[in-house]
Amino acid sequence: MATIALDGVVKRYGKTTAVHGIDLNVADGEFVVLVGPSGCGKSTTLRMIAGLEDISGGTISIDGRIVNEAEPKDRNIAMVFQNYAIYPHMSVAQNIGFGLYTSKLSEPEKKKRIQETAGILGLENLLDRRPSQLSGGQRQRVAIGRAMVRDPAAFLFDEPLSNLDAQLRTQMRLEIKKLHQRLGTTIVFVTHDQVEAMTMADRIVVMRDGRILQVGTPIELYENPADVFTARFIGSPTMNLLPARLSEKEGQRVAALNGFNATAHLPGSQAIRSDGADVLVGVRPHDLHVGSADGANNFTLLGEVSVVEPLGSETLVHLDLGGTSVIASAPGKTVPKVGGRVTVHAQPGSLYLFDAKTERALCRM
């Protein structure tokens, strides 16, 4: 196992800067997921850790040793790619053992390690098959096995599940998580899928435009996003955002929604800018419930149903609020009529306030 440290790491391609001086520390045995949209620099960062991309500035350390100039083979890490990168003319056993061919292990030791790795991944009955005879999930397990068999200090995964169908992705998420729990090896995992990040990571690193926006546990990022981008990227369906303006009403500080007869009361101890400031009120769909509010301080909206998505355990209800769309939730057996008008509400403490100009988080309401 190993620690991984990035200190002011920069990557430039000519005059274009892809990664802007990022800092990140990955603890020994930690499962860290880099997440963000395409082009945010997450895969480039992973490839710099692996040594597949030169860095333009800063330092990368593995177990306290600076590896800026070290060859990939000398970093004691193993990488699993999106496209499997396994050899079609080799058997499963040959693919798994490929990284051992230049090692000093004896042939019986190599065979034993291949068998142990195949057993962990449930491939022991497939060792004589060729990749063309395997499913997508089995091929990905072979790629993981080839990385595992070398007993590396850290695993690097570059969007390894993106080529799988939804059911296989769910299965492979569980298998990789169980593998980490069993081996305890340091993992840095890249994905654009926030569900993968939420379900697998010890900590999530949210990236955008080559910069790190926020680092934290899945619950920390979900409950306390630092900005609008993180708030909307983490959580599915994405957070609703409604424009509002700060004002004072009946002696209380409130955020009055633009164009709606709705207000959100600010915490009494919170001094947030001046009256008249433009803000955004955020509420997650799972906190915005269809039905009348049962308390005077609840946040309430009235809108027209535009789309209904029954999911079994719940129903997602899309509302048109005079040109602004929001998503609310209802019990699974509740299916409002499209075109009908319904009331939705959120309880105090479930709303988020963001500065409309900087998009930074201000407080919870």
N, C-alpha and C positions, 0 to 999 in steps of 0.2 A: 504494500500500500504506500501511498505517497501524498504529500501536500503539493499543491500547485499555486504559484503566486504570479500575478501579472502586475507590474508596476509601471504605470505610464506608457502602456503599449500602444504604439502607433503603426498604422499600415497605410502607405501611400502607393498609388499607381500613377506614376508621373506627377501631374499637378493635382490629381484627385486624391483626397484623403478618405479612405474607407473606414478606418477606425481611429478615433480621436483620443489618444492618451488615456486608455481605460485602466482602472485598478480593480483587482479582484483577487481574493484569497479563498482557495478551496481547501477545506480541512481534510486530514487523513480519513479515508473511508466515507467521505460525504458524497451524496448524489446531488449534483448541481445541474440545473437545466437552464440553458440560454434560450430565451424565447423572444420572438419579435417578427415583424413582417419581412417579406422578401427584400433583400438589399440592405438590411439593418446592420450587417457586419458580424452576425453570429457565427456563420460557417467560416468566414475568414479568420475570426478569432480562434476557432477550434483548430484550423489548419496551421495557424502560427504555433499553437501549443504543440501540435504533432511534429512540427518542423517541416511541413510541406509548403509553407510560405515563409519567406524571410520577413523579419520585422524591420520597420523603418525607424523605430525609436523605442526606448524603454527597455525593460528586462523581463524575461520569463524564467522562473525558477521551478524546478521539480525537486522536491525533498531538500530544499535549501541550496541546490546547485544551479547556477545560472547556465541555461542551455541555449542561449541565443545562437551560438555557432555550432552546436552539437547536431550531428546527423540524426534523422528520425530513428534509425536503428539503435542509436546510443542513448535514447531517452527513456527506455524501459516502459514505453506505453504501447497500447494496441488500439487501432482504430477500426470501427465498423462503419461501412459506407451505406448510402441510400440504395445503391444499385447492386448490393451484395458483394460484387467483385470476387466471385468464386470461379474456379476454372472448370469449364464445361466438359473437358476431356478427362478429368480426374474423378475418382470415386469420392464419396463423402469422407471416408477415412483418409484418403490422400489430401483432400482439401483441408480437413481439420489439422492434419499433421504437417502441412506445408512449412509452417514456421519453425519446425523442429529439425528440418533436414540439414541445416548447417550447425546445429547445436552439437555439443560434445556428449550428449546422452547416448547410451547404448541402444541398440535396436529393441531389445525387450522393454527398456524403460520408455522409449518413445511409444511403443505399442500400448503399454500400460496407461500412459498419460492420455492417449487418444481415446482409449476405452473409457477411462474415468470421465473425460470431458463429454463424450457422447452420452454416457449414462446420466449425467447431470441435466443434459438438454433433451433427453428422451429420444436420442438418435441411434441408440445401440442396435436397433433392428434394421437400420437403413445404411449401414456403413459401406455396403458393396454397391449401392445405387449411384447413378450419375445425377447431376443437378437437374437434367431435363425430366427425370422421373419423380421430382419432388414438387410439393406445393410451394407457394410463395413464402408461407410461414416457416416451412422446413428449410428452405434455402437461407432464410435469414438466420435461423438457428445454426446452420452450418457456418455462416460468416461469423457469428458470435463465438462459435466453438473454435474457429481458427484463431481468433483473438485470445480466447481463454487459455488455450493449451500452452501458451508461452508463459503463463503465470505473470502477467505484467503488473507493474505498480499502479497503473491507472488505465481505465478504458475511456476512449473518446468515441461517441456515437454521433454521426452526422445524418440526422433525419432518417433513421433506419426503418421507420414504419410507414413512410409516406407512400410507398408503392403497394401497400397491402389494402385489402378491402376492410370495411368498417369492423366486421366481426373479428377478423384476424388481427387488426390493430389492437382491439380490446384485449384479445388473448395474449398477444406479444407484450403489451404493457405489463400485464400481470406477471408474465414469465421473466421479464427483465427486472421487475421489482423484486420478485422472489430470488432471482439470481444475486442481486445486490445484497439482500438480507442474508443470504447463505455465505457469500464470499467476503463481504465487507470491503470490497475493493473500491477505491476512489473512482467516481464516474463523472464525466462532463458530457452532457447530452444536449444536442441542438435540435430544436423543433420550431415550427411556426404554429403548432397546434397547442392552444392554451389548455385544452383538456388533458393532453399528455403531460404538460408541465405541472398542472395542479395535482394529478393523480400519482405522479412518480417522484417528484422532487423533494429533497430535504429543504433546499432553498432554490428560489427562482431568480434569475437575472433577466430583467426586462430591458431590451435594447431597442434603440431607434436611431437611425441615421448615424450609425457608428459610435454611439454613446450609450452608457449605462444610465437608465433613468431611475431604477429602483432595484434593490436586492432585499429579499426577505423570504420567510416561509410562505407557502401557499395561502395560509389563513391570514397572515399579516398583509399580504398584497391585496387579498380579496376584501378584507375588512378596513384597511387603511391605505388606499392607494394615494400616492404622492401627487398625482396629476391626472388630468383628464385622459391622456393616452393610456396609462396603466389601468385606470378605472374601467375603460371601455374594452381594453384588450383582455383583461383577466375577468372571467365570469361569462357564462353563456346561458341565455341570450345576453347581449351586451347591455350595459347600463343605459337607462334613459337619461337624457340631459335636456333640461328646459331652461330657456333664458329667463332671467329675473332681475329685479333691481332692489337694492337695499333701501329700506325706508323705516319710519317709525309709525306704529299704529297702536293707538290706545295705550301709549306709554311703553310699548314693547318693540324691540328691534325685530323686524321681519324681512323676509325675502319675498317680495310680491311678484308673482309670475306675470310676465308680459303678455297681455291680451287675455288673461284668465282671471276669473274671480276665485283665486286661490293664493294663500300665503303660507309660508313656513316660518315658525317662530325660532329665533336664534337663541342659543344658550345664554342665560343671563350674565354669566361671567365672561363672555367672549366679546372682546372689543375688536370688531372687524371693519376696518376702513371707515369711510364716511358715508352718510346717507346719499343715495343717488348713484352709488357705484354699481356697475353691471356685473352680474354674477351668473353662474350656472348652477341650477339645482339638479342633483343626480339622485336617481332612485333605481335600484335593481328590479327587474321584472318580478322576481320572486318575493319582493317586499311590497309590491303594488298589487293589492288584492281587489278583485271584483266584488262589489257589494257596498252597502252603506256603512259608514264609519260608526263605531259605537262609543266614540269619545269626542269631546269638544275640540281637543287639540290635534286631532288627526288631520293629515294632509289629504284633501279630497279633490278629485277632478271628475268632470262629466264629459264623455266623448261618445262618438259614433263608432260602432264595431265595423272594421273594414275586412279583417281576416281572422279566422279562428283555426288554431292548430291543436287538435286533440292528441295528447300524448299518452293517454291511459291513466297514469297516476295524477296528472294535472292537465289543464288546458291553457295554452297561451292565447291571449286575446289581444289583437292589434287594434288600437284605437286611433281615430283621426280626431285631433283636437283643433279643428279649424285650420288645417294645414300643417300642424305639428303631429308627428306620429309617436306613440309610446306603446310599449308592450306591458301587459299586466298578466297576472296568473289567476286561475280559478280552479276549483276542485275538478278532478277528472271527469266526473259525470255532469258537470255544468258546461253547457255549450250554448253561449249567447247567440242570438240570431244576428246574422250579418245585416247591417243597416239599422239595427236597433241602437238605442242610446242606453249606456250603462254608467253607473258611478263606480269609481275605483278610489281606493284610499291606501295610505301608508301610515304606519304608526310613528310617533316621535322616536327619534334615535336611528331611524332607518334611512334618513336623507343625508346627502353629502352636498357641501357647498364648495364651489370652485371659483377662483377669480377668472372672469371672462377674458381678460387680456392676457395674463400669464399662463392660464390654465392650471395653476398650482392649487392644491387642496387647501381649504381654509379651515373647515371644521365639519363635525357631524351634527345633525340636527334631529 
